Amino acid sequence: MIRSARVIGAGVFLALASPTFACTLPPLIAIPAKSQVGDRKPALSDAARAYFEGTKAFTDCVQAELAAVDADAPPLVRALLVARNNASVAESIEVARLFEDNVDLIPLSRVVPEYPRRALDRAQEGWVKIRFSTTPAGAVTDAVVVDAEPKGLFDEAALKSIAGWRYSPRIENGVAVGRVGKETIIIFNLE
């Protein structure tokens, strides 16, 4: 009985070590130097969101694989899964830090603003620049309009929208920290 458990455990280890491992890491994103970001910021933000969604799916998959490992499996199988999980988490923390340093905060979710009825009736477009802070959990706080065109027309919709946005927490010395004085522009167009 013990011999067959070892054979099954070895089979699980070979399956985990082979390219057919069920959990797949997302490809790394290329983050340019701050001076080279320019108008690529929206595309880089989309790529970062996809990367972090992929990383979360990978770690969820590894956690499921870890939970499914037979109790009689060799300790090396568990150690391999834990190492893969930890390496993925460490990689994503460094990618987040690099992205934030060179590009922007990492958006996890954004609420699409409701187009004001008055602006729709007039077929009017515009934008609102907002300064805000984030909590250690990534929630938006202290949002204020710093500029807008046209002034006053889209402000309320923009502030209501950004109140529901969430960002990836920044980790410093193993602790999530909030950020102050970040800015974004919400564009209202009829496309």
Stockholm file with secondary structure:
# STOCKHOLM 1.0

chainA/1-191         MIRSARVIGAGVFLALASPTFACTLPPLIAIPAKSQVGDRKPALSDAARAYFEGTKAFTDCVQAELAAVDADAPPLVRALLVARNNASVAESIEVARLFEDNVDLIPLSRVVPEYPRRALDRAQEGWVKIRFSTTPAGAVTDAVVVDAEPKGLFDEAALKSIAGWRYSPRIENGVAVGRVGKETIIIFNLE
#=GR chainA/1-191 SS CHHHHHHHHHHHHHHHHSTTCSCCCCCCCCCCCGGGTGGGHHHHHHHHHHHHHHHHHHHHHHHHHHHHSCTTSCHHHHHHHHHHHHHHHHHHHHHHHHHHHHTCCCEEECCCCCCCHHHHHTTCCEEEEEEEEECTTSBEEEEEEEEEESTTTSHHHHHHHHTTCEECCEEETTEEECEEEEEEEEEECCC
#=GC SS_cons         CHHHHHHHHHHHHHHHHSTTCSCCCCCCCCCCCGGGTGGGHHHHHHHHHHHHHHHHHHHHHHHHHHHHSCTTSCHHHHHHHHHHHHHHHHHHHHHHHHHHHHTCCCEEECCCCCCCHHHHHTTCCEEEEEEEEECTTSBEEEEEEEEEESTTTSHHHHHHHHTTCEECCEEETTEEECEEEEEEEEEECCC
//
